[in-house]
Amino acid sequence: MTRTAGHLLETLTAKLAPDPDDNPLLPLIAAGTADRATLAVLALEQHLVIASDHRSFARLAQRAATEAPASAAFFRLLADGEAVAAGHLTVFARACGVDEERAAAHEPLPGCQAYPSYVARLALEAAPADAGLALTANFASWGGYCATIARALRHHYDLTDEACAFFDFFAEPSPDLDKSARAAVEEGREAGRLDERLAQRHGRLLQSYESMFWSTLARL
């Protein structure tokens, strides 16, 4: 039986589901024991991630525009979402005491920037369908992390709804994005441009680099 795009997405998402130990910072934030200095660095590192991913998604949309319009539409949605998230992130950063001077002086942490560096590599050389499948599978864990962090920031750190909006944005399900992801994967599958083995490899590396992001922050 031919597998559907939805089945492919669900299967890879299940395969890439992270272990609880993959994010050692999350339980600290959830319990309110992570200090505010660490939250500030989280904001600073995410600022760099968001800017890089925005460029990467725009590049993937550009590469896919001619032969894979569904993939192009999916990556444009992602790029638009990063632009919205960037505005929310600025508010979170200010709530953590980060001003423009500190942001300009911040030196990126290699362990936190491995993830966007790999996304940039995908933007240069991966088949759009493979990249879309891998990224969508990875987003499931990111959304769960954001939901937990948003609750903790309100409960333990007394942050306002506006300051938590960055995490709320990614925690909320997006039916339009899900529909677009399925269309992109189906398009790639029907055209013979989807390599499940490579997509799984990309997804595994993305998940590992995301774990590295959180582990790096937890060691601060």
C-alpha positions in Angstrom: 0.0 0.0 0.0 1.3 3.4 -0.9 1.9 5.5 2.1 0.4 9.0 2.3 2.2 12.2 3.1 0.4 12.3 6.4 1.7 8.8 7.3 5.2 9.7 6.3 5.1 12.8 8.5 3.6 10.9 11.5 6.1 8.0 11.1 9.2 10.2 11.0 7.9 12.4 13.8 7.6 9.3 16.0 11.0 8.1 15.0 12.6 11.4 15.9 10.7 12.0 19.2 13.3 13.2 21.7 14.2 11.5 25.0 13.4 13.4 28.1 17.2 13.9 28.7 17.6 15.6 25.3 16.6 18.9 26.8 18.2 19.3 30.3 17.2 23.0 30.5 13.5 22.4 30.1 12.9 20.9 33.6 14.9 23.7 35.2 12.7 26.4 33.5 9.6 24.4 34.3 10.5 24.3 38.0 11.6 28.0 38.0 15.1 27.1 39.0 16.8 28.3 35.8 18.2 31.8 36.5 17.2 34.9 34.5 20.7 35.2 33.1 20.3 31.9 31.3 16.9 33.1 30.0 18.7 36.2 28.6 21.2 34.0 26.8 18.3 31.9 25.5 16.8 35.1 24.0 20.1 36.2 22.5 20.8 32.8 20.9 17.3 32.5 19.6 17.6 35.9 18.0 20.5 34.5 15.9 18.6 31.3 15.1 15.5 33.1 14.0 17.4 35.4 11.7 19.4 32.6 10.1 16.3 30.3 9.7 14.4 33.1 8.1 17.1 33.4 5.4 17.3 29.7 5.0 13.5 29.2 4.5 13.5 32.1 2.0 16.3 30.4 0.1 14.4 27.0 0.1 11.3 28.7 -1.2 13.3 30.4 -4.0 14.9 27.0 -5.0 11.5 25.3 -5.0 9.5 28.0 -6.8 9.8 26.6 -10.4 9.5 22.8 -10.0 7.9 22.4 -6.6 5.3 25.1 -5.9 3.8 23.4 -2.9 7.2 23.2 -1.2 7.8 26.8 -2.1 4.5 27.8 -0.5 5.4 25.8 2.6 8.8 27.5 3.0 7.3 30.9 2.5 4.9 30.2 5.3 7.9 29.2 7.5 9.8 32.4 6.5 6.8 34.6 7.3 6.4 32.9 10.7 10.0 33.6 11.5 9.5 37.3 10.8 6.5 37.4 13.1 8.4 35.5 15.8 11.3 37.9 15.6 9.1 40.7 16.8 7.8 38.7 19.8 11.4 37.6 20.6 12.5 41.2 21.0 9.8 41.7 23.7 11.0 38.5 25.5 14.6 39.7 25.4 13.7 43.1 26.9 11.9 41.3 29.7 15.1 39.4 30.4 17.1 42.6 30.6 18.6 42.4 27.1 19.1 45.8 25.5 20.5 46.7 22.1 24.0 47.2 23.4 24.1 43.8 25.1 22.7 42.1 22.0 25.3 43.7 19.8 28.1 42.6 22.1 26.9 39.0 22.5 29.3 36.3 21.2 27.3 33.3 19.8 27.7 29.9 21.5 28.8 27.2 19.0 26.5 24.6 20.6 23.5 26.8 20.1 24.3 27.8 16.5 24.8 24.3 15.1 21.1 23.9 14.5 20.6 27.0 12.2 24.0 26.2 10.5 22.6 22.8 9.5 19.3 24.4 8.3 21.4 26.7 6.2 23.2 23.7 4.7 19.8 22.2 3.9 18.8 25.4 2.2 21.9 25.1 -0.1 21.9 21.5 -1.0 18.9 19.4 0.2 15.9 18.5 -1.9 13.1 20.8 -0.8 10.8 17.8 -0.1 13.4 16.1 2.0 14.1 19.3 4.0 10.4 19.9 4.4 9.7 16.5 5.8 12.7 16.6 8.2 11.9 20.1 9.5 8.2 19.3 10.0 9.1 16.2 12.0 11.5 18.2 14.1 9.0 21.0 14.8 6.8 18.7 17.0 9.3 18.6 19.8 10.0 22.4 19.5 6.4 23.2 19.9 6.1 21.1 23.0 9.1 22.8 24.5 7.7 26.2 23.8 4.4 25.3 25.5 6.1 24.2 28.7 8.4 27.3 28.7 5.4 29.7 28.2 3.6 28.3 31.2 6.7 28.4 33.4 7.6 32.0 32.4 4.1 33.1 33.6 4.0 31.0 36.7 7.6 31.3 38.0 9.0 34.4 36.4 6.0 36.7 36.4 6.4 37.5 32.7 3.5 39.2 30.9 1.5 37.6 28.0 3.3 40.0 25.7 6.7 38.8 26.9 5.7 35.1 26.5 4.2 35.6 23.0 7.3 34.2 21.3 6.8 30.8 22.9 3.0 31.0 22.6 3.4 31.5 18.9 5.3 28.3 18.4 3.3 26.3 20.9 0.0 26.9 19.1 -0.9 24.4 16.4 -1.0 25.8 12.9 -3.6 24.0 10.7 -2.4 26.0 7.7 1.2 25.0 8.2 0.3 21.4 8.7 -1.8 21.4 5.5 1.0 23.0 3.6 3.6 20.5 4.9 1.5 17.6 3.8 1.0 19.1 0.3 4.7 19.7 0.0 5.6 16.1 1.0 2.9 14.7 -1.3 4.2 16.8 -4.2 7.7 15.5 -3.6 6.6 11.9 -3.3 4.5 12.0 -6.5 7.3 13.6 -8.4 9.9 11.1 -7.2 11.9 13.9 -5.5 11.5 12.6 -1.9 14.2 10.4 -0.5 12.9 9.1 2.9 16.3 7.8 3.9 17.9 11.3 3.4 14.9 13.0 5.1 15.3 10.8 8.1 19.0 11.6 8.2 18.4 15.3 8.0 15.7 15.0 10.8 18.1 13.0 13.0 20.8 15.6 12.7 18.4 18.4 13.3 17.1 16.7 16.5 20.7 16.2 17.7 21.6 19.8 17.0 18.5 21.0 18.8 19.5 18.9 21.9 22.9 20.5 21.7 21.3 23.9 21.8 19.5 23.2 25.1 22.4 21.3 26.6 24.7 24.2 25.9 22.4 26.6 27.7 21.9 24.2 30.6 25.7 24.2 31.2 25.8 28.0 31.7 
